[in-house]
C-alpha cells in the first residue's frame, strides 16, 4: 500500500499600505511555533518566515526573532526543568538559599511568569542545560555581535526594549522595539 503525504500550505496575500520609514512587525504562527520579524520596507517584498522549534521541558513554546544573522528567543525563559528533564530547585522567596547555595535555582520575578519569565541564579545559567534543547545562553561574543548590529552600546538597548509603559517604568520614552 502507498501512503500519500498531503502538505497544507495557506498562501495569504495581504496588501498593506504604509509610509516610508514605517516600522512593521510581522508575526508568523505555525502550529505551536512563532517567528517575529520587524521590517522598515522601502519597496514591495515577500516576508518569509523560518519556524524554528524553541520549547522547554515544561512544554512552553517560545517565539523567536531573527536579528541580523542571529536568531534569539523573543520571550523570557520560564522553564522549571533543565533540558535534561531534571527539576531546577525552587526555593521560593528564601533569600538565604540564594545567597548560600551552590546549585541551580530559579524564582519568579513577578506574578505574571508569561510576561516576565523566571530569574535564574548563576549555577542554573552555567549548567549548560538551562535553555531549550538546541539553544544556549548567549556568550559575550554573541552579545557583542547583537549590540554592534543594532548600532552600538548607546542605542542597542533602546532598539530591543518594548515600547510603552505596560511593563517598564515611565522613563521608557525613547525605545523603539525595532
C-alpha atoms as a printed R data frame, in Angstrom:
    type eleno elety resid chain resno      x      y      z
1   ATOM     1    CA   UNK     A     1  0.000  0.000  0.000
2   ATOM     2    CA   UNK     A     2  1.134  3.502 -0.697
3   ATOM     3    CA   UNK     A     3  0.600  6.310  1.738
4   ATOM     4    CA   UNK     A     4  0.164  9.786  0.402
5   ATOM     5    CA   UNK     A     5  1.533 12.781  2.284
6   ATOM     6    CA   UNK     A     6 -0.553 15.894  1.941
7   ATOM     7    CA   UNK     A     7  1.046 19.227  2.745
8   ATOM     8    CA   UNK     A     8 -1.170 22.105  3.703
9   ATOM     9    CA   UNK     A     9  0.017 25.495  2.586
10  ATOM    10    CA   UNK     A    10 -2.091 28.538  3.122
11  ATOM    11    CA   UNK     A    11 -0.850 31.366  0.965
12  ATOM    12    CA   UNK     A    12 -2.355 34.605  2.101
13  ATOM    13    CA   UNK     A    13 -1.579 37.852  0.385
14  ATOM    14    CA   UNK     A    14 -2.348 40.970  2.341
15  ATOM    15    CA   UNK     A    15 -1.771 44.281  0.637
16  ATOM    16    CA   UNK     A    16 -0.598 46.761  3.221
17  ATOM    17    CA   UNK     A    17 -0.445 50.499  2.971
18  ATOM    18    CA   UNK     A    18  2.487 52.082  4.735
19  ATOM    19    CA   UNK     A    19  4.525 55.237  4.660
20  ATOM    20    CA   UNK     A    20  8.240 55.476  4.017
21  ATOM    21    CA   UNK     A    21 10.036 54.826  7.305
22  ATOM    22    CA   UNK     A    22  7.117 52.985  8.975
23  ATOM    23    CA   UNK     A    23  8.243 50.077 11.126
24  ATOM    24    CA   UNK     A    24  6.152 46.934 10.612
25  ATOM    25    CA   UNK     A    25  6.005 43.929 12.928
26  ATOM    26    CA   UNK     A    26  5.073 40.579 11.405
27  ATOM    27    CA   UNK     A    27  4.298 37.515 13.488
28  ATOM    28    CA   UNK     A    28  4.095 34.192 11.664
29  ATOM    29    CA   UNK     A    29  2.475 31.290 13.506
30  ATOM    30    CA   UNK     A    30  2.673 27.633 12.532
31  ATOM    31    CA   UNK     A    31  1.106 25.146 14.921
32  ATOM    32    CA   UNK     A    32  2.958 25.767 18.195
33  ATOM    33    CA   UNK     A    33  5.869 27.832 16.849
34  ATOM    34    CA   UNK     A    34  6.009 31.515 16.034
35  ATOM    35    CA   UNK     A    35  8.547 33.825 14.460
36  ATOM    36    CA   UNK     A    36  8.620 37.596 14.726
37  ATOM    37    CA   UNK     A    37 10.095 39.834 12.053
38  ATOM    38    CA   UNK     A    38 10.482 43.592 12.064
39  ATOM    39    CA   UNK     A    39 10.932 45.433  8.792
40  ATOM    40    CA   UNK     A    40 11.148 49.005  7.559
41  ATOM    41    CA   UNK     A    41 10.059 48.477  3.962
42  ATOM    42    CA   UNK     A    42 11.114 50.747  1.143
43  ATOM    43    CA   UNK     A    43  9.618 48.627 -1.650
44  ATOM    44    CA   UNK     A    44  7.276 45.683 -2.199
45  ATOM    45    CA   UNK     A    45  8.694 42.462 -0.824
46  ATOM    46    CA   UNK     A    46  7.815 38.995  0.350
47  ATOM    47    CA   UNK     A    47  8.327 38.219  4.028
48  ATOM    48    CA   UNK     A    48  9.476 34.643  4.585
49  ATOM    49    CA   UNK     A    49  9.245 33.002  7.989
50  ATOM    50    CA   UNK     A    50 11.519 30.269  9.300
51  ATOM    51    CA   UNK     A    51  9.825 28.316 12.051
52  ATOM    52    CA   UNK     A    52 12.479 27.119 14.463
53  ATOM    53    CA   UNK     A    53 11.376 24.963 17.402
54  ATOM    54    CA   UNK     A    54 12.052 26.518 20.777
55  ATOM    55    CA   UNK     A    55 10.294 24.525 23.500
56  ATOM    56    CA   UNK     A    56 11.375 23.742 27.044
57  ATOM    57    CA   UNK     A    57 10.763 20.612 29.133
58  ATOM    58    CA   UNK     A    58  7.647 22.253 30.650
59  ATOM    59    CA   UNK     A    59  6.146 22.377 27.121
60  ATOM    60    CA   UNK     A    60  6.412 26.160 26.933
61  ATOM    61    CA   UNK     A    61  6.843 27.239 23.307
62  ATOM    62    CA   UNK     A    62  8.811 30.440 22.767
63  ATOM    63    CA   UNK     A    63  8.567 32.873 19.866
64  ATOM    64    CA   UNK     A    64 11.846 33.569 18.119
65  ATOM    65    CA   UNK     A    65 13.119 36.637 16.324
66  ATOM    66    CA   UNK     A    66 15.811 36.990 13.672
67  ATOM    67    CA   UNK     A    67 18.086 39.984 14.267
68  ATOM    68    CA   UNK     A    68 20.782 40.362 11.658
69  ATOM    69    CA   UNK     A    69 22.466 36.984 11.241
70  ATOM    70    CA   UNK     A    70 21.357 35.750 14.667
71  ATOM    71    CA   UNK     A    71 18.244 34.012 15.970
72  ATOM    72    CA   UNK     A    72 17.086 34.912 19.500
73  ATOM    73    CA   UNK     A    73 14.243 33.920 21.772
74  ATOM    74    CA   UNK     A    74 11.668 36.718 21.681
75  ATOM    75    CA   UNK     A    75 10.355 35.885 25.143
76  ATOM    76    CA   UNK     A    76 11.728 35.489 28.635
77  ATOM    77    CA   UNK     A    77 12.574 31.943 29.705
78  ATOM    78    CA   UNK     A    78 10.156 30.400 32.214
79  ATOM    79    CA   UNK     A    79 11.495 26.856 32.452
80  ATOM    80    CA   UNK     A    80 11.292 24.981 35.757
81  ATOM    81    CA   UNK     A    81 13.228 21.983 34.416
82  ATOM    82    CA   UNK     A    82 16.620 21.705 32.774
83  ATOM    83    CA   UNK     A    83 16.619 20.437 29.181
84  ATOM    84    CA   UNK     A    84 17.620 17.003 30.521
85  ATOM    85    CA   UNK     A    85 14.306 16.813 32.425
86  ATOM    86    CA   UNK     A    86 15.766 17.380 35.896
87  ATOM    87    CA   UNK     A    87 13.889 19.891 38.079
88  ATOM    88    CA   UNK     A    88 15.561 23.216 38.788
89  ATOM    89    CA   UNK     A    89 15.463 24.000 42.514
90  ATOM    90    CA   UNK     A    90 12.739 26.424 43.547
91  ATOM    91    CA   UNK     A    91 13.433 27.935 46.967
92  ATOM    92    CA   UNK     A    92 10.543 30.402 46.800
93  ATOM    93    CA   UNK     A    93 11.446 33.708 48.409
94  ATOM    94    CA   UNK     A    94 14.165 32.244 50.640
95  ATOM    95    CA   UNK     A    95 16.951 34.811 50.177
96  ATOM    96    CA   UNK     A    96 19.361 32.803 52.364
97  ATOM    97    CA   UNK     A    97 19.038 29.883 49.958
98  ATOM    98    CA   UNK     A    98 20.020 32.158 47.060
99  ATOM    99    CA   UNK     A    99 22.962 33.586 48.989
100 ATOM   100    CA   UNK     A   100 24.357 30.319 50.333
101 ATOM   101    CA   UNK     A   101 23.630 27.516 47.880
102 ATOM   102    CA   UNK     A   102 25.858 26.263 45.090
103 ATOM   103    CA   UNK     A   103 23.254 24.562 42.920
104 ATOM   104    CA   UNK     A   104 20.948 25.912 40.241
105 ATOM   105    CA   UNK     A   105 17.752 27.605 41.312
106 ATOM   106    CA   UNK     A   106 15.028 29.878 39.966
107 ATOM   107    CA   UNK     A   107 12.468 32.318 41.319
108 ATOM   108    CA   UNK     A   108  9.592 34.190 39.765
109 ATOM   109    CA   UNK     A   109 10.368 37.854 39.235
110 ATOM   110    CA   UNK     A   110  6.725 38.869 39.098
111 ATOM   111    CA   UNK     A   111  3.325 37.243 39.408
112 ATOM   112    CA   UNK     A   112  2.911 37.014 35.624
113 ATOM   113    CA   UNK     A   113  5.511 34.448 34.597
114 ATOM   114    CA   UNK     A   114  4.285 34.524 30.992
115 ATOM   115    CA   UNK     A   115  5.487 38.119 30.639
116 ATOM   116    CA   UNK     A   116  8.456 38.364 32.985
117 ATOM   117    CA   UNK     A   117  9.703 34.788 32.999
118 ATOM   118    CA   UNK     A   118 11.902 33.433 35.781
119 ATOM   119    CA   UNK     A   119 15.110 34.637 37.400
120 ATOM   120    CA   UNK     A   120 17.894 32.032 37.440
121 ATOM   121    CA   UNK     A   121 20.992 32.025 39.600
122 ATOM   122    CA   UNK     A   122 24.465 31.621 38.117
123 ATOM   123    CA   UNK     A   123 24.589 27.895 38.826
124 ATOM   124    CA   UNK     A   124 21.447 27.290 36.740
125 ATOM   125    CA   UNK     A   125 22.683 29.545 33.921
126 ATOM   126    CA   UNK     A   126 26.139 27.968 33.916
127 ATOM   127    CA   UNK     A   127 24.796 24.386 33.945
128 ATOM   128    CA   UNK     A   128 24.689 24.168 30.144
129 ATOM   129    CA   UNK     A   129 21.205 22.642 30.428
130 ATOM   130    CA   UNK     A   130 19.034 25.671 31.158
131 ATOM   131    CA   UNK     A   131 17.865 26.633 27.671
132 ATOM   132    CA   UNK     A   132 15.598 24.550 25.452
133 ATOM   133    CA   UNK     A   133 17.384 21.783 23.552
134 ATOM   134    CA   UNK     A   134 19.315 23.267 20.644
135 ATOM   135    CA   UNK     A   135 19.544 26.685 22.341
136 ATOM   136    CA   UNK     A   136 22.128 28.174 24.696
137 ATOM   137    CA   UNK     A   137 22.767 31.166 26.916
138 ATOM   138    CA   UNK     A   138 24.461 33.767 24.699
139 ATOM   139    CA   UNK     A   139 28.176 34.274 25.225
140 ATOM   140    CA   UNK     A   140 29.956 37.631 25.256
141 ATOM   141    CA   UNK     A   141 30.808 37.474 21.550
142 ATOM   142    CA   UNK     A   142 27.163 36.870 20.615
143 ATOM   143    CA   UNK     A   143 26.029 39.829 22.747
144 ATOM   144    CA   UNK     A   144 28.689 41.991 21.074
145 ATOM   145    CA   UNK     A   145 27.510 40.906 17.608
146 ATOM   146    CA   UNK     A   146 23.925 41.847 18.527
147 ATOM   147    CA   UNK     A   147 24.942 45.167 20.064
148 ATOM   148    CA   UNK     A   148 27.055 46.156 17.055
149 ATOM   149    CA   UNK     A   149 24.367 45.121 14.564
150 ATOM   150    CA   UNK     A   150 21.917 47.363 16.409
151 ATOM   151    CA   UNK     A   151 24.210 50.381 16.215
152 ATOM   152    CA   UNK     A   152 26.423 50.153 19.299
153 ATOM   153    CA   UNK     A   153 26.041 50.402 23.060
154 ATOM   154    CA   UNK     A   154 24.328 53.811 23.061
155 ATOM   155    CA   UNK     A   155 21.296 52.695 21.053
156 ATOM   156    CA   UNK     A   156 21.109 48.879 21.106
157 ATOM   157    CA   UNK     A   157 19.097 48.608 24.323
158 ATOM   158    CA   UNK     A   158 16.533 51.124 23.101
159 ATOM   159    CA   UNK     A   159 16.049 49.174 19.883
160 ATOM   160    CA   UNK     A   160 15.255 45.858 21.569
161 ATOM   161    CA   UNK     A   161 13.189 47.120 24.506
162 ATOM   162    CA   UNK     A   162  9.394 47.018 24.324
163 ATOM   163    CA   UNK     A   163  7.758 50.394 23.774
164 ATOM   164    CA   UNK     A   164  5.249 51.892 26.174
165 ATOM   165    CA   UNK     A   165  4.910 51.668 29.928
166 ATOM   166    CA   UNK     A   166  2.934 48.434 30.334
167 ATOM   167    CA   UNK     A   167  5.961 46.521 31.612
168 ATOM   168    CA   UNK     A   168  8.538 49.282 32.155
169 ATOM   169    CA   UNK     A   169  8.724 52.408 34.266
170 ATOM   170    CA   UNK     A   170  7.623 55.730 32.720
171 ATOM   171    CA   UNK     A   171 11.222 56.618 31.770
172 ATOM   172    CA   UNK     A   172 10.845 54.180 28.856
173 ATOM   173    CA   UNK     A   173 10.258 57.033 26.374
174 ATOM   174    CA   UNK     A   174 12.931 56.515 23.693
175 ATOM   175    CA   UNK     A   175 12.522 52.831 22.989
176 ATOM   176    CA   UNK     A   176 11.562 51.584 19.536
177 ATOM   177    CA   UNK     A   177 11.404 47.754 19.718
178 ATOM   178    CA   UNK     A   178 12.710 47.770 16.153
